[in-house]
Amino acid sequence: MASRIERLQGRLGKLYLDAFLVTDPTNVYYLTGFHLLAGDGFLLVTADRAIIVSDARYSLALQEFDSDEVVAAVSQDYYDDLNRICQTMKVSVLGYESTISYYLYDVLDEIMQADLVPFTNLIEKMRLVKESTELAKLRQAADLHTAGFNYLLNEIHPGVSEEHLANLLDFWMKEHGATAASFPTIIASGANAAKPHATASKKLIEDGDIVTVDFGYFVAGYTADMTRTVAVGSVDPELRDVYQIVNTARQAVIDQVKVGQRGNRLDAAGRRLIEEAGYGDEFNHGMGHGIGLAVHELPASYGPGTPDVKLHNNEVITVEPGIYIPELGGVRIEDDVVVTHGGPQVLTLAPTELLIVGD
């Protein structure tokens, strides 16, 4: 089986490129397995070579880096050296990631003698379909998220703050194998739960609150992304009904996850139920997105206007319908799902029925 670098090398000729420059650290890691912070160097891939260039801070790490297909060089001026390497290797057309900063483009445009050609999502499209080793790591991450949520259930009660719950969860996740959060944890209670991207605040949990917990952590380099909503004590009857609507919509979408499915049709399976229940205006975001080495991978989002999104075997997506009612609260339930020829495989196995906590 061709390596990731070999797959990229095999495409260069078809793209009319002599080489491709990779500066995004996640893409460098995906292709090589080497951790390089943003701005600390680059990976250059030609038809028959792959070269990592960084500075003296990485000297020891590069010496210890064991690779049969990547060579490393230490530089005091990355992009002057890039130009020299390209001249030596007779690179006349150099592709680069369109996500680079304008400052870096200005540097390259000034220094490089090779023609520069931007590409959007060239490596990200490679990352979309997961290998078996990647799926195993995503399952590991999802299992830890399920365990972390089950731990947090015992800590949610009236009088505790959203921030305190987020801190408890952060400590527990890192103590049990997570390396870092992939986005700021959302703990949103009461009226705050009506804000899809609320941040954990100093608000104290109260009896009768609905509490949304949305979190993602890296495990073995890959992140899960899970949301659950629970009730504290007595719950408003409307929110209880809303919970059932959202949960039914979540399952309806999962039931339609299959190879070849289009994003807009997948979204419609759940959104239609929410609209028929009278809450169409209260569902104000896409149905989900891809995950992997980053919490938002391709597809960046799928919703009503995404007929161009087509699901592939071994792609991993989130399914996260929600209803948000100002001044009252909101409900979101999110699962991570593997697309397979045999049907959907749900990775996040925490309970999805409405749980009452804090008694």
C-alpha positions in Angstrom: 0.0 0.0 0.0 1.4 3.4 -1.0 2.3 5.7 1.8 0.7 9.1 2.2 3.7 10.9 0.8 3.8 8.4 -2.2 0.1 9.1 -2.8 0.9 12.9 -2.9 3.9 12.3 -5.1 1.8 10.3 -7.5 -0.5 13.3 -8.0 2.1 15.9 -8.7 2.4 15.2 -12.4 -1.3 15.2 -12.9 -1.4 18.6 -11.2 1.4 19.9 -13.4 3.6 20.5 -10.4 7.3 19.8 -9.8 6.8 20.0 -6.0 4.4 20.9 -3.3 5.0 23.0 -0.2 3.3 22.0 3.0 3.3 24.5 5.9 0.2 23.6 7.8 1.4 21.7 10.9 -1.5 19.2 10.9 -0.8 18.3 7.2 2.9 18.0 7.9 2.1 15.6 10.7 -0.4 13.7 8.6 2.2 13.1 5.8 5.3 12.5 7.9 4.3 11.8 11.6 6.6 14.7 12.6 5.3 17.4 14.9 6.2 20.9 13.6 4.6 24.0 15.2 3.1 26.6 12.9 5.7 28.9 11.4 8.6 26.6 12.4 9.5 25.3 9.0 8.0 23.3 6.1 7.7 20.1 4.2 8.7 20.0 0.6 7.5 17.1 -1.5 8.8 16.4 -5.0 8.2 13.5 -7.3 11.0 11.4 -5.6 11.9 13.3 -2.4 10.4 14.6 0.8 12.3 17.2 2.9 11.5 18.7 6.2 13.3 22.0 6.9 13.2 23.6 10.3 15.6 25.4 12.7 18.1 24.5 15.4 15.4 24.1 18.1 14.3 20.9 16.3 17.8 19.5 15.7 17.5 16.7 18.3 14.0 15.9 17.4 14.9 15.7 13.7 17.9 13.5 14.5 15.6 11.1 16.4 13.0 11.2 13.6 13.0 7.8 12.1 11.7 7.8 8.5 12.7 5.9 5.4 11.2 8.5 3.0 11.7 11.9 4.7 15.1 13.7 5.1 15.6 16.6 7.3 17.6 19.8 7.2 18.3 22.5 9.8 18.1 26.1 8.5 18.6 29.6 9.7 16.4 31.1 6.9 13.6 28.7 5.8 12.5 30.3 2.6 15.9 31.4 1.3 16.8 27.7 1.7 13.6 26.6 0.0 14.5 28.7 -3.0 18.0 27.2 -3.1 16.6 23.7 -2.8 14.1 24.3 -5.6 16.8 25.7 -7.9 19.1 22.7 -7.2 16.2 20.2 -7.8 15.1 22.2 -10.9 11.6 22.9 -9.5 10.0 25.4 -11.8 6.4 25.1 -10.7 5.7 25.0 -6.9 2.3 24.3 -5.4 1.4 25.6 -2.0 -1.6 25.6 0.4 -4.0 28.4 -0.2 -4.4 28.8 3.6 -1.0 30.4 4.1 -1.0 34.0 5.4 -0.6 36.9 3.1 2.7 37.7 4.8 4.1 34.3 3.9 2.8 34.6 0.4 4.5 38.0 0.1 7.8 36.4 1.3 7.5 33.5 -1.2 6.5 35.8 -4.0 9.6 37.9 -3.4 12.1 35.1 -2.9 11.0 32.2 -5.1 12.1 31.9 -8.7 9.7 29.0 -9.2 6.2 29.8 -10.3 3.7 29.6 -7.4 0.4 27.9 -7.7 -2.2 27.8 -4.9 -4.2 24.7 -4.0 -7.2 24.4 -1.7 -7.7 21.3 0.5 -5.2 19.1 -1.5 -4.0 17.4 1.7 -7.3 17.8 3.5 -9.0 15.7 0.9 -6.5 13.0 1.5 -7.3 13.2 5.2 -11.0 12.8 4.6 -11.0 9.0 4.2 -9.5 7.3 7.3 -7.2 4.4 7.4 -7.8 1.5 9.8 -5.2 2.8 12.2 -6.9 6.2 12.2 -10.3 4.7 12.9 -8.9 2.8 15.8 -7.5 6.1 17.3 -10.9 7.8 16.8 -12.6 4.9 18.6 -10.2 5.3 21.4 -10.9 9.0 21.6 -14.6 8.5 21.5 -14.5 5.8 24.3 -12.6 8.3 26.5 -15.3 11.0 25.8 -18.0 8.5 26.8 -16.2 7.8 30.0 -15.5 11.5 30.7 -19.2 12.3 30.3 -20.2 9.5 32.6 -17.7 10.9 35.2 -19.1 14.4 34.8 -22.7 13.3 35.4 -21.9 12.8 39.1 -20.5 16.3 39.4 -23.5 18.2 37.9 -25.7 19.6 40.6 -27.2 22.9 41.8 -24.7 25.4 43.1 -21.7 24.3 41.0 -20.5 26.7 38.2 -20.2 26.0 34.5 -16.5 26.9 34.7 -15.9 24.5 37.6 -17.5 21.6 35.6 -15.4 22.5 32.6 -12.3 22.4 34.7 -13.2 19.1 36.3 -13.8 17.6 32.9 -10.5 19.0 31.5 -8.5 17.5 34.4 -10.2 14.1 34.2 -9.7 13.8 30.4 -6.0 14.7 30.6 -5.5 12.4 33.6 -7.0 9.6 31.6 -5.1 9.9 28.3 -6.1 13.1 26.5 -3.4 15.5 25.5 -5.4 18.7 24.9 -8.8 20.1 24.1 -9.5 20.5 20.4 -11.8 23.4 21.2 -13.0 25.3 24.3 -15.4 23.0 26.2 -19.0 24.2 26.2 -20.9 23.9 29.5 -24.1 25.9 29.0 -26.9 25.9 31.5 -30.3 27.4 31.7 -30.8 30.3 29.2 -27.1 29.9 28.2 -28.0 26.6 26.6 -29.9 28.6 24.0 -26.5 29.8 22.7 -25.0 27.1 20.4 -21.4 28.3 21.0 -21.7 29.5 24.6 -18.5 29.4 26.7 -18.4 28.0 30.2 -19.2 30.9 32.5 -19.3 31.6 36.3 -23.1 31.0 36.2 -24.2 28.5 38.9 -26.3 25.5 37.9 -29.8 25.8 39.2 -32.6 23.3 39.8 -34.7 23.2 36.6 -31.7 24.0 34.3 -31.0 22.2 31.1 -27.3 21.7 30.8 -25.5 21.2 27.4 -22.0 19.6 27.5 -20.1 19.9 24.2 -16.4 18.8 24.3 -13.6 17.4 22.2 -10.1 16.2 23.2 -7.2 14.8 21.4 -6.3 11.2 22.1 -3.3 9.7 20.2 -3.4 12.7 17.9 -7.1 12.3 16.9 -10.1 14.1 18.4 -13.7 13.1 19.1 -16.5 15.7 19.4 -19.5 14.8 21.5 -22.4 16.7 22.9 -25.0 15.6 25.5 -27.7 17.6 27.2 -29.0 16.7 30.7 -31.6 18.1 33.0 -31.1 19.2 36.6 -34.1 18.3 38.8 -37.4 19.3 37.3 -37.3 20.2 33.6 -39.6 22.5 31.7 -42.2 20.5 29.8 -41.4 22.3 26.5 -37.7 21.4 26.9 -38.6 17.8 27.6 -40.5 17.7 24.4 -37.7 19.5 22.5 -35.2 16.9 23.8 -37.3 14.1 22.3 -37.5 15.9 19.0 -33.8 16.5 18.8 -33.0 13.0 19.8 -35.4 11.6 17.2 -33.8 13.8 14.5 -30.3 12.7 15.5 -31.2 9.1 15.0 -33.0 9.8 11.8 -29.9 11.3 10.3 -27.7 8.5 11.5 -30.1 6.0 9.9 -29.4 7.7 6.6 -25.6 7.7 6.8 -24.3 5.6 4.0 -21.7 5.6 1.3 -22.7 8.0 -1.5 -25.2 9.9 0.5 -25.4 13.6 -0.2 -25.0 16.2 2.5 -28.3 18.0 1.9 -30.3 14.7 1.9 -28.6 13.6 5.1 -29.4 17.0 6.7 -33.0 16.9 5.5 -33.6 13.6 7.3 -33.3 15.4 10.7 -34.1 19.0 9.8 -37.5 18.0 8.4 -38.6 16.5 11.7 -37.5 19.7 13.6 -39.4 21.9 11.1 -42.5 19.8 11.2 -42.5 20.1 15.0 -42.5 23.9 14.6 -38.9 24.6 15.6 -37.3 25.2 12.2 -36.2 28.7 13.1 -34.6 27.5 16.3 -32.2 25.1 14.5 -29.7 27.6 13.1 -26.6 25.7 12.1 -25.5 22.8 10.0 -26.2 19.2 10.8 -22.5 18.2 11.3 -19.0 18.1 10.0 -15.9 15.9 9.5 -13.5 15.1 12.3 -10.1 13.5 12.6 -6.7 15.1 13.2 -8.7 18.3 13.6 -12.1 18.9 15.1 -13.3 20.4 11.8 -12.2 18.4 8.8 -13.8 17.9 5.4 -16.7 18.1 5.0 -16.3 21.4 6.9 -20.1 21.4 7.3 -23.1 19.7 5.7 -26.6 21.2 5.7 -29.4 22.2 3.4 -27.1 23.7 0.7 -24.5 20.9 0.4 -25.5 18.6 -2.5 -21.8 18.6 -3.4 -20.9 16.8 -0.1 -20.9 13.0 -0.9 -20.1 10.5 1.9 -17.2 8.1 1.4 -16.4 4.7 3.0 -14.4 5.2 6.2 -15.2 8.9 6.5 -16.0 10.1 10.0 -18.7 12.8 10.5 -20.6 14.3 13.4 -24.4 14.4 13.6 -25.5 17.2 15.9 -29.0 18.6 15.6 -30.1 21.2 18.1 -33.0 23.5 19.1 -32.3 26.7 20.9 -35.1 28.8 22.5 -34.0 32.2 23.8 -34.5 32.8 27.5 -35.5 29.2 28.1 -32.7 27.0 27.0 -31.6 24.6 24.3 -30.9 21.0 23.4 -28.1 19.6 21.3 -27.1 15.9 21.0 -24.0 15.0 19.0 -22.5 11.7 17.9 -19.4 10.8 15.9 -20.3 8.3 13.1 -18.1 6.2 10.7 -19.5 5.9 7.2 -19.2 2.3 6.0 -20.5 0.1 3.2 -22.2 -1.9 6.0 -24.0 1.1 7.4 -23.3 3.7 10.1 -21.0 2.9 13.1 -21.6 5.2 16.0 -18.4 5.8 18.0 -19.8 8.0 20.9 -21.7 5.5 23.0 -22.8 7.7 26.0 -26.5 7.5 26.7 -28.8 9.6 24.5 -32.0 9.4 26.5 -32.8 12.4 28.7 -30.9 12.0 32.0 -32.0 13.8 35.2 -29.1 14.6 37.4 -28.3 16.6 40.6 -30.8 14.9 42.9 
